[in-house]
């Protein structure tokens, strides 16, 4: 098997590294927010390893910190992570079999799926998925640990701009694809739906609502 660098190339590896780094920075704010809300430092760290899904973890911590039931928080997190069902169908070919498939499923997240779907060559798809998945599996828990240890010493994470780092990096990676009209129209529709749903839906669910944009892409394909 070719090395990761030879398979993906320096540019793709650099993009993956930037996303993983941004994810780690968001993890710092996540750990700090959790501890600042009065939760034990162990909780965000444990969630970051066992759940490994930032939006669901933020939602869980937010509900519990506000006095909500852990059961309700768990259900909310599962609803947010429902998007992993279509993700699994989309990238099932890169997961492998047996224990490798179990590990690959745990590494599934928005970023690893995006990088995998951005490749057409099977070897590059597989390499991109695993490189990003493993990178985030390291950076996210490490960031959560650092944030939890720092706790209130960080103050307001939003004031440091940590909350804006990750969306900014993702936007920079997505922009080139928007030159294609077949991608741009569904993306814009999904963005409008997500923005409209943000004030009325819990955190993380507007992303699911944005999948409505895919219907526009399917319709355009059918009408051709």
N, C-alpha and C positions, 0 to 999 in steps of 0.2 A: 504494500500500500504506500502511495506517495505521502511524503511528509505534508503536514498541514500547510506550511508556507508555500510549498510548490503547488499544492492543489488550489489554494485560494489566491495566493499572491499577496504582496505587501500591502496593497491598497485596501483590499477587503479585510485583512487582518487588522489594519489600523482602524478602520471603521468599527469593527467589532470591539476592539479594545476601548475606543472612545465611548461607545454605548455602555460597556461594562463599567468603565470608570464613572460615568455619569450615574449609573445605577447605584454604585457604591456611595456616591455623594448623597443621593436621595435616601439611601439606607441610613446614613448618619442622621439626617433630619428625622427619619422615621423613629430611630431608636431614641433620639432626644425628645421627640414629641411624646412618645409613650411614657418615658420616665417622668417627663415634666407634667404629665397628666395624673401622676400618682401611682402608676403601675410599676410592678417589680421589674428590675433590669433584665431578669431572666426571660420574661414573657416575649418581648420583641425578638430577642435572639433565638429563642426556641421556635417561634413562628417562622422566622426567616429561613431556618434550616428545614423544618418539617413541611411548611406550606409553600414557601418559595414563590409567592405571588403577591407582589407589592400592593396592588389595589385592594385585594381581599384582606390583606393584613392591616392596611390603613383603616379600612371599614370596620374590621373586627375590633381593633384597638379603640377606635372612636366611639363605638357603641358601648363597649365595656367601660371605658373611662367616663362616659356620660351616665353611668349607672344602669345601663341596659343589661338584659340577661345574656350570659354567655351562649345560651342555646340560640337566642335570636341573632346574636352576632355571628354564630357559626352558619346559620341558615342564610343570612345575608351574604356572607363570604362565599358560600357555595353557589348562590345565584350569580354573583359577579363572575365566578370562575366557570360558569356554564359555557362561556365562549370557548373553553378548551375542548368541548365536544367537536365543533366543526374544525378546530385547529388540528385535532387528532386525525380527522379524516383527510385533511389537506396535506399533512406531512407524515402520514403513517409509513411511507416507504423508507424513511430515513431512520426509523427507530430500531430496526433490527428485530431479533427474536429473543425469547426467554428473559433472563435477568437483564440483558441489555435493553430490551424493550421497556421493562419496568423502570430502569434508570433513566432512559430517554424520555419517558412520559413525565417523570418528576421534573426533568429539566425544561419541560415545555413552558414557554411564556411568549408574550407578544413579540419580544425582540428576536428570539431564536427562530420563531415561525416566520417573521418578516424576512430575515436574512436567508432562510431556506427557500422561501417562495420566490425570492429574487434571483435564484439560480435555476438554470435549465438543465445543466449537466448533472447527472445523478451523484457523481463523486463530489462535486462542488456543493450540491444541496446538503449532502450528508455532513461534509466538513464544516460548512457554515453553521448548520444547526448545532452540532456538538461543540464547536468552538465557542459560540455565543452562549449556549446553555451552561457549559462548564464554567465559563468566565463569570457569568452572573451568579452561578451557584457559589462562587468564591467571594465575589465583590459585594453582593447584597448582604449576606450574613456578617461579613467583616465590617461593613459600614454600619449595620445595625448594632453590632457589638461596640464599636467606637462611639456611636451616638449614645448608647445606653450608659456607657461608662462616663462619658462627659456629662450627661444629664443636663441639669439646669445651668451648667457652666457655659453652654453654648448660647443660652438665651433664646431668642426667637429665631428658629432656623430660616423662616421666610425672609427675615431682615438680612441674612447673609446671601440670599439668592439661591440657596440650595434647591428650593422647590422648583425653580425655573430652569435649572441646568438640564435635567433630563428631557423635558418637552422640547427644549431648544435644539438639542442634539438630534432627536428623532425627526424634527421638522426639517433640519438640514439634510438628512438622509432621504426623506420622502420627496422633497421638492423636485429633484431631477425627473422622477417618474411622472410628475404632474404635467409634463410637456405632452404626454400622450393623451389625446382627448378621451379615449376609451377608459382611461384611468381617472382622468381629471373630473369628469361629470359625476360618476358614482362617489368619488371622494368628496366633492363639494356638497353633494346632497347629504351624504352621511355626516359631514361636519355641521351642516345647518341643523339637521335633526338632533345631533348630540348637544349642540349649544342650546337649542330650544328646550331640550329635556333636562339640562343641568339644574335649573332652579327647582324642578319638581320631583326629580328622582334622586335616590341615594347615590353617594359617590361610587363610581365604577359602572353603574347601570347605563348611563348615557352612551357608553362605548358599545353596549349591546344594541341600543336603539339605533346607533349609527349604521348597523348592518343593513338597515333599510336601503342604504345607498347601493348595496349589491343588486337589489332588484332592478335598478335602472340599468346596471351593466348587463344583467341577464336579458332584459327586454331589448336592449340595443342589439345584442347578439342574435336573439331570435328573429328580430325584424329584418336582419340582413339577408 
